[in-house]
Amino acid sequence: MYAWIWRHLPGPFAAKALVALVLVAALVALLLFVVFPRVEPLLPFDDVTTG
């Protein structure tokens, strides 16, 4: 999968590395600011019980 993405990025090595870094940063930002906040209320981490 990563080889397929790398082959389809435009430009020489430096440009591909920069675009790949931007894509990873965008993915991390999407997860931190959109996905995780929407999923967090559904997770049972607040249900602490002692038995």
mmCIF file of the C-alpha atoms, coordinates in Angstrom:
data_MODEL
# 
_entry.id   MODEL 
# 
loop_
_atom_site.group_PDB 
_atom_site.id 
_atom_site.type_symbol 
_atom_site.label_atom_id 
_atom_site.label_alt_id 
_atom_site.label_comp_id 
_atom_site.label_asym_id 
_atom_site.label_entity_id 
_atom_site.label_seq_id 
_atom_site.pdbx_PDB_ins_code 
_atom_site.Cartn_x 
_atom_site.Cartn_y 
_atom_site.Cartn_z 
_atom_site.occupancy 
_atom_site.B_iso_or_equiv 
_atom_site.pdbx_formal_charge 
_atom_site.auth_seq_id 
_atom_site.auth_comp_id 
_atom_site.auth_asym_id 
_atom_site.auth_atom_id 
_atom_site.pdbx_PDB_model_num 
ATOM 1  C CA . MET A 1 1  ? 0.000   0.000  0.000  1.00 0.00 ? 1  MET A CA 1 
ATOM 2  C CA . TYR A 1 2  ? 2.760   2.475  0.903  1.00 0.00 ? 2  TYR A CA 1 
ATOM 3  C CA . ALA A 1 3  ? 4.644   1.666  -2.285 1.00 0.00 ? 3  ALA A CA 1 
ATOM 4  C CA . TRP A 1 4  ? 1.477   2.377  -4.307 1.00 0.00 ? 4  TRP A CA 1 
ATOM 5  C CA . ILE A 1 5  ? 1.066   5.762  -2.595 1.00 0.00 ? 5  ILE A CA 1 
ATOM 6  C CA . TRP A 1 6  ? 4.760   6.588  -3.074 1.00 0.00 ? 6  TRP A CA 1 
ATOM 7  C CA . ARG A 1 7  ? 4.612   5.749  -6.796 1.00 0.00 ? 7  ARG A CA 1 
ATOM 8  C CA . HIS A 1 8  ? 1.590   8.003  -7.305 1.00 0.00 ? 8  HIS A CA 1 
ATOM 9  C CA . LEU A 1 9  ? 3.040   11.066 -5.592 1.00 0.00 ? 9  LEU A CA 1 
ATOM 10 C CA . PRO A 1 10 ? 4.354   13.640 -8.078 1.00 0.00 ? 10 PRO A CA 1 
ATOM 11 C CA . GLY A 1 11 ? 7.903   14.933 -8.381 1.00 0.00 ? 11 GLY A CA 1 
ATOM 12 C CA . PRO A 1 12 ? 11.372  13.895 -7.283 1.00 0.00 ? 12 PRO A CA 1 
ATOM 13 C CA . PHE A 1 13 ? 12.299  12.334 -3.934 1.00 0.00 ? 13 PHE A CA 1 
ATOM 14 C CA . ALA A 1 14 ? 12.316  15.624 -1.976 1.00 0.00 ? 14 ALA A CA 1 
ATOM 15 C CA . ALA A 1 15 ? 8.886   16.620 -3.255 1.00 0.00 ? 15 ALA A CA 1 
ATOM 16 C CA . LYS A 1 16 ? 7.479   13.154 -2.549 1.00 0.00 ? 16 LYS A CA 1 
ATOM 17 C CA . ALA A 1 17 ? 8.885   13.235 0.984  1.00 0.00 ? 17 ALA A CA 1 
ATOM 18 C CA . LEU A 1 18 ? 7.357   16.670 1.620  1.00 0.00 ? 18 LEU A CA 1 
ATOM 19 C CA . VAL A 1 19 ? 3.949   15.648 0.259  1.00 0.00 ? 19 VAL A CA 1 
ATOM 20 C CA . ALA A 1 20 ? 4.041   12.435 2.302  1.00 0.00 ? 20 ALA A CA 1 
ATOM 21 C CA . LEU A 1 21 ? 4.864   14.437 5.447  1.00 0.00 ? 21 LEU A CA 1 
ATOM 22 C CA . VAL A 1 22 ? 1.978   16.819 4.768  1.00 0.00 ? 22 VAL A CA 1 
ATOM 23 C CA . LEU A 1 23 ? -0.391  13.877 4.217  1.00 0.00 ? 23 LEU A CA 1 
ATOM 24 C CA . VAL A 1 24 ? 0.651   12.276 7.507  1.00 0.00 ? 24 VAL A CA 1 
ATOM 25 C CA . ALA A 1 25 ? 0.223   15.596 9.353  1.00 0.00 ? 25 ALA A CA 1 
ATOM 26 C CA . ALA A 1 26 ? -3.228  16.066 7.810  1.00 0.00 ? 26 ALA A CA 1 
ATOM 27 C CA . LEU A 1 27 ? -4.247  12.562 8.838  1.00 0.00 ? 27 LEU A CA 1 
ATOM 28 C CA . VAL A 1 28 ? -3.059  13.108 12.416 1.00 0.00 ? 28 VAL A CA 1 
ATOM 29 C CA . ALA A 1 29 ? -4.894  16.447 12.591 1.00 0.00 ? 29 ALA A CA 1 
ATOM 30 C CA . LEU A 1 30 ? -8.075  14.851 11.245 1.00 0.00 ? 30 LEU A CA 1 
ATOM 31 C CA . LEU A 1 31 ? -7.912  12.116 13.865 1.00 0.00 ? 31 LEU A CA 1 
ATOM 32 C CA . LEU A 1 32 ? -7.131  14.450 16.779 1.00 0.00 ? 32 LEU A CA 1 
ATOM 33 C CA . PHE A 1 33 ? -9.626  17.192 15.986 1.00 0.00 ? 33 PHE A CA 1 
ATOM 34 C CA . VAL A 1 34 ? -12.519 15.349 14.308 1.00 0.00 ? 34 VAL A CA 1 
ATOM 35 C CA . VAL A 1 35 ? -12.560 11.589 14.806 1.00 0.00 ? 35 VAL A CA 1 
ATOM 36 C CA . PHE A 1 36 ? -11.392 11.195 18.403 1.00 0.00 ? 36 PHE A CA 1 
ATOM 37 C CA . PRO A 1 37 ? -13.680 13.917 19.862 1.00 0.00 ? 37 PRO A CA 1 
ATOM 38 C CA . ARG A 1 38 ? -16.704 12.335 18.160 1.00 0.00 ? 38 ARG A CA 1 
ATOM 39 C CA . VAL A 1 39 ? -15.845 8.826  19.338 1.00 0.00 ? 39 VAL A CA 1 
ATOM 40 C CA . GLU A 1 40 ? -14.828 9.752  22.912 1.00 0.00 ? 40 GLU A CA 1 
ATOM 41 C CA . PRO A 1 41 ? -18.378 9.972  24.353 1.00 0.00 ? 41 PRO A CA 1 
ATOM 42 C CA . LEU A 1 42 ? -19.063 6.453  23.097 1.00 0.00 ? 42 LEU A CA 1 
ATOM 43 C CA . LEU A 1 43 ? -16.117 4.931  24.983 1.00 0.00 ? 43 LEU A CA 1 
ATOM 44 C CA . PRO A 1 44 ? -16.703 3.458  28.446 1.00 0.00 ? 44 PRO A CA 1 
ATOM 45 C CA . PHE A 1 45 ? -13.673 5.045  30.135 1.00 0.00 ? 45 PHE A CA 1 
ATOM 46 C CA . ASP A 1 46 ? -15.818 7.055  32.597 1.00 0.00 ? 46 ASP A CA 1 
ATOM 47 C CA . ASP A 1 47 ? -17.543 3.928  33.964 1.00 0.00 ? 47 ASP A CA 1 
ATOM 48 C CA . VAL A 1 48 ? -15.072 3.159  36.733 1.00 0.00 ? 48 VAL A CA 1 
ATOM 49 C CA . THR A 1 49 ? -16.212 0.456  39.117 1.00 0.00 ? 49 THR A CA 1 
ATOM 50 C CA . THR A 1 50 ? -14.431 -1.180 42.003 1.00 0.00 ? 50 THR A CA 1 
ATOM 51 C CA . GLY A 1 51 ? -15.366 -4.639 42.905 1.00 0.00 ? 51 GLY A CA 1 
# 
